[in-house]
């Protein structure tokens, strides 16, 4: 038996790569053609690309990508159209216009004396509420905290401790006697 003839080296990655490199490269390109599209559509599409038309001119069917901004705007528009209260609808429209770069509408004009009177009135109301709150009452003067009145039985139970359980709170008493040495 010849030991040299039986010896076969373990193929490594590098050795396998060299073997593949020595073999001829049989690369074939495969092009997928959609059977649903007729050949006329494919030719027309190829002509557009050759002329330099950008893909923006291609119809929406060919490029179906989900645009989150458009979807968000659609949802906002839907919500705006379905508002029942006209005041809320107007607010939403103004918010959207401001977001797009428009200027906010001016606040309605108020006479300065009327504005001062209104602020003074609001300040008085706040102070009055604070006073009531400190007393524990609400705006109408009723107590804000409900106190539970104790019944006679509860008061009597608190006064009288049961005789049978006199050592209940104290536990076991151990005398502290020191041992003499």
Phi, psi and omega in degrees: 000131183260120183290324183294324182289327181282342184285123175231126181288152178283126182289129178262174180295319181296319180295319179294322178295321178296319179297318180293327181293324182289331181286150179293146183276114180254069181269132177230131178273136179244126180249129180271129176242126183288122181290339181289324182281137177282161183295332179295318179296319181294317179296318180296319178297317179296321178297319178298317181293323180291325181289341179100012176294135180285167182285354177291331181281347180289145185296163183294334181296325183283327179243095179255090177243144181275121179255116185291327180294317179295319180296319180297316179296322177297318180296316179297319179296319178297316180295322181294318182290334183263013177287132180274327182268123183297331180297315179294322180297318180294320178299317180295320178297316180297319179298317180293320178295320178295324179294327181278356176117004179281166180271147179289146179291151179287149177288152180295148183288137174232141175296139186296321179295320178295320179297317178296317179299317180297316179296320179296317179298316179296322179295318178298319179297317179298315180297320179297319178296320178298317180298314179298320181296322179293328178279351181084028180234159178269190187298326183278349179103356178281154181294134181276338180250128180275119178261137180268120179281138183279140178278168181297321181297318179296319179297317180295320179296326180289322181292314185265124173266140180294137185289326185293331184251051184287327181265013184298318184276344188262333181082203183272133180266127178242126180290143180258086178250129178270137177279138178277143180273000000 
